[in-house]
Amino acid sequence: MNKFLPLGAAAISASFAVPGHSDVGPVTNEVPTVVVSAARTEQSTLTTPASITVISRQQIEDSGAADIVEVLRGQGGVQIKDLYGDGSRATVDMRGFGDSASSNTLVLIDGRRLNNPDIASPDLNAIALDDVERIEVVQGSAGVLFGDQAVGGVINVITRRPGAMRHSLKLSAGSYNAVNLHAMTSQALDNGINYRVSLDARESDNYRDHNELSYLNGFAKLAYDYSSGSVFTELQYIDNDLNTPGALFADEVAEDRRQANASFASDYSNAKTTVGRIGLVQEISSNWSFEGEVTSRKTDGDFRISFAGGLPSTGNYTQNRKIQEFTPRFIGFIPALNNTMLTIGADAVESEYDVSTIFGDQFNDQSQRSLYAQALIPASMLDFTVGVRHARVDNELRDAGMFAVYPTGVNIEDEVTVATLGLAIKANDNWRLLLRADQNYRFAKVDEFLQPAFTPAFSPIELKTQEGLSLETGAEWSRGGNSAKVVVYSLKLENEVAYDPANFANINLDDTERKGLITSGYWQATQRIGFSASYTYTDAEVTSGFATGKDIPLVAEHSALLSTDYVISTSWQVFAEVVAISDRVLGGDFDNTLSTLPGYGVFNIKAGYQVSDFTFSGRINNVFNKKYSDVGQLGFDPNAGFAAAEAFYPSPEINFLLTAAWNFR
Amino acid sequence: MDTATKPIVTTTSLSLLLHAAAIAAALLVYEKLAALDEAVTHGVEVQLISSVIVSGQLPAEVPQAQQMKPVSLPQQLMRTAEKTFAEDILTSLKSSTAVARNDEVEQTDSDRDEQPADARRVQLQAYQDESPASALQSTEASQQHTILELLHRRISDNKEYPYLARRHRREGVATVAFILHPDGSIENAHLVASSHARALDRAALSAVEQIEPFDAAKEYLERAETFQVDIEFDLL
């Protein structure tokens, strides 16, 4: 029976009379479900006016990449340095830092810092790629929001959130006897409890001799969502063992590029890491919310490192690190101020770093404290951002042994204040313009203080805090499935901390400047085929003092990526990419005297086939079998009287990985 | 300095890029031709995609929420609603590549955004689906607007995914009931079922309360009626 009057149909209105005489109709009428959706990839969770490139789960799967390094390589503004071509010792470089990239690009997993208080690179394998929901690449410094080491940019990895019960099992096998296993189960229960447990194991002989890798990563997260918030706890254990073949001089590369110098025959680097974390999100009022995490990360490492021309090392050296973080913040809106969004937070990081080698022992503690606040003020067409952070560092350093710099211990403190100003103009539905000035800093790493200066004789260098200003402007366009963006920046630094291999010392460089251009775009040419392209121009040089006018080592002036994915049918998909990079000054060659590390272009392809719950894929890397080195550095050749010489880390030739995955409920 | 290496490498890289571009262009031409071929074979996209919905062949990937829930609606309303949803899905599929293929697209608050993650493949399936009989059904569907549709639209116009809920990745379905008077006023808007997230419940209530005054009510209602709506918050 109709209860409603059709528009203008008075003639049948009589039929609408309902028996009885209540004021309200007796039946509840159901309005069709209203769906409110937001893309997970919406940029709004990071409250920065920076240009952010989001790499989605779908893009990751389409590419057939085996690890985060393969996903990031060639992305606009990102340069990867992968020592062994397996991602196990890879560094992300944003804005052209070369040797010190790992201290100037911040890597986060769900907001947890992977960067270290010492110069060790963040472990990019700390999260299995299968557990990644998306990767956000934040172009440029974010000193106010993230503090220490957020200088060139931020890589923010977001893990997948449990939904309906889901399990997956993935097995890969490929070149160099590589075998990877990934198993995962996750579920969000109706009562608010959700969990994810995953296991990632990898064994490979790798391309080089004496480069065997064994990697195990176990992860478990348990969370409880309640009406006004959520709590979570997570535990992770990573066991990473690697034989390290070291670098090769040019004649060794010519002889056999896969070999390891006999001096390095017993070198290795093993580490066991445990991470524990608890977090809370609590709504305080309809406009304010609290977020906070307590994290503890502990790495126990042992290694052996030898020198070319010397005898293989026999001692087992140790390297232990313990980091505890507390990162609370309040986020809220002020309706009276045009819904200005405020983020007010504090970061406390306590680190211990001890290392013991034949040269002696180091015992370092570092404490960082910072307070920050940022306001995002929306106006009709633009968002205005202003923020400030104040940070303090307190180092307690002591070393022992023949090269000891501070045998009786030393306390080095410093503090720094940085600010940010940003403007995002939303010109229309398709265009967004960005203008940003962001100050950044990085405190000297604890072990950087302790590298002895050989000239003048053993005088300690008290490193200053590196400070900088990033100025950038960008334009972003998107319509339908297509998008394009361009970012132009200048990054000026004072007291850039760098390693001077000629003097075996860490130093503050005089002023440095980086200028560059980052462009990227995606074009959905047809329903089935899409193209992605990016090009990055980087001009990084020392502008005054030591090495004036010289290029920063290991920074490519040009890098480009062109990729395409083609959906052949509902079950078949192919992907292809070309990654190209121009030549670079060798690592450590601040004088720019050695020959350059040649540029290269590499072609990778992948084909995927999906049938019901199963996915099969094959990826071939370096299809044209290019012989190149991703990384090279200044070395001292024992066969040439320890003269400075080019040393290389040869990258893999053509190689493949076959994968079978089973996703089921 | 090993100056000889540099130009060779640069040339090779360039040649690689050019090869890639050539392959890409060839694929593109092939693809355009294939698309043209499909269009000729399968006729108008609208009918085909609608047919998938109406004939109940909605691929599993499409969120349940987008499927019609047949309640106590008159047959005519059902039809109309089906058509509307078919249109919605069509619209969403048309723009699906935006989200499925490029996640940097700025999202707008419209039904277009309610797309399955791998909508592109769904669309292909729709493309390949041949069921002219059911396509006919949908083209016959009435164009008439009904009060349920109007309410759906007005609530949709006011819907908002609260920033903090998005940030904290909260999802859920809130059911809101309210009394609508012929004069367009709303009374007793309240939660019938919680989304289990306070912020989403608030946003759902607010979306309903904001439709007041619902002027169209007088054209449809002789007296106050109770309505109920599920508001589903989804992160895609």
Interface residues (C-beta under 8 A of the other chain):
Chain A: M1 N2 K3 F4 L5 P6 L7 S13 F16 D23 V24 G25 V27 T28 N29 E30 V31 P32 T33 V34 V35 V36 S37 A38 A39 R40 T41 E42 Q43 S44 T45 I52 T53 V54 I55 S56 R57 Q58 Q59 R134 R161 G192 D225 Y226 S227 S228 G229 S230 V281 E283 S286 S289 E291 I331 F333 M341 D429 R432 E476 S478 G480 G481 N482 S483 K485 Y522 Q524 A525 T526 Q527 R528 I529 G530 F531 A560 L562 T564 Y566 V567 S569 T570 A576 V578 A580 I581 S582 D583 L594 S595 T596 P598 G599 Y600 G601 V602 F603 F624 K626
Chain B: M1 D2 T3 T5 K6 V9 T10 T12 S13 L14 L16 L17 H19 A20 A21 I23 A24 L27 L28 E31 K32 A34 A35 P63 A65 Q66 M68 K69 V71 S72 L73 P74 Q76 L77 A81 T84 F85 S95 T97 A98 V99 A100 R101 N102 D103 E104 V105 E106 Q107 T108 D109 D111 D113 E114 Q115 A117 D118 R120 R121 Q123 L124 Q125 Y127 Q128 Q144 H145 T146 I147 L148 E149 L151 H152 I155 S156 K159 E160 Y161 Y163 L164 R166 R167 H168 R169 R170 V173 A177 I179 S194 H196 A197 R198 A199 D201 R202 A203 A207 E219 Y220 L221 E222 R223 A224 E225 T226 F227 Q228 V229 D230 I231 E232 F233 D234 L235 L236
